[in-house]
Amino acid sequence: MNEETHNKVRFITFMIAQFAKAYKMSKREAYIYLRRYGGFDYLRNHWWALHIQNPFWVEREMFAVCRRNGGLR
């Protein structure tokens, strides 16, 4: 695995855990929720820009993306 891929995986894993903690879910529930409502794709497609932001704001952006796509949390 090259360094960029490694960094991407670490960031996405970290943000899923942060999202789970913020919204009181298990990591598994957070992953499923993010996959279902587009938050995971948002992270995957924009990770390079997101990784330099404060994790709090990234969580809020993920929440907003999921909400626009039908997520209820």
N, C-alpha and C positions, 0 to 999 in steps of 0.2 A: 504494500500500500504506500503510495507516495505521500509526502508531507501535507499537501493541500487536502487530500481526501481524509487523512487522519485528523486534521484540524476541523474539517467539516463535520465529521462523525462526532468528535468530542463536543463541538458546539451544539449540535442538534440534540445529543444525549443530555447535555447539561440543561438546555432550555426545556426539554420535555420534563425533566425532574423539577425544574423551577416552576413550570406551569402546574404540575401536579401538586406541589406544595402550596402554591398561591390559591388554588381552587379546591384544595382539600380532597384530592383524588389520589388513588394509587398511580404509580408510574404507568402501569398497564392500562388503566382506565383513561389516563391523560393521552397516551399514545393512540388508543382507539378513537377517542373523541377528536383529536387533532387530525387523524387520518380521515375520519368521516366528514368533517366540516371544513377541510382545506387548510388548516393551520400548519400541518406537516409540510404540505407542498409549498406553502409560503416560506417556511423556514428553509427548506431545501433549495428553493429557487433564489432566495435573497440573502442567504447566510453571510455572504461576504460583506454586505453593507450592514447587516444586523449585528454582526459579532463585535463591532466597535461601539455599539450603543449600550446604555445601561440595561441590564437584564429586566428591570422593572418595566421599562417602556417596551421592550420586545414582548414580554408577557401580555401587556395591554394590546399591542398590535395583533398578536396571535388571537387574543380574545375577540377583537373587533372583526378580524377575518372570519373566524368561526361563527360569530353572531350574524354577520351578513349572509352566511351560507346556511343558516337555519339552526345553529347551535343555541341551546337555551341556557347554558351556564353563564 
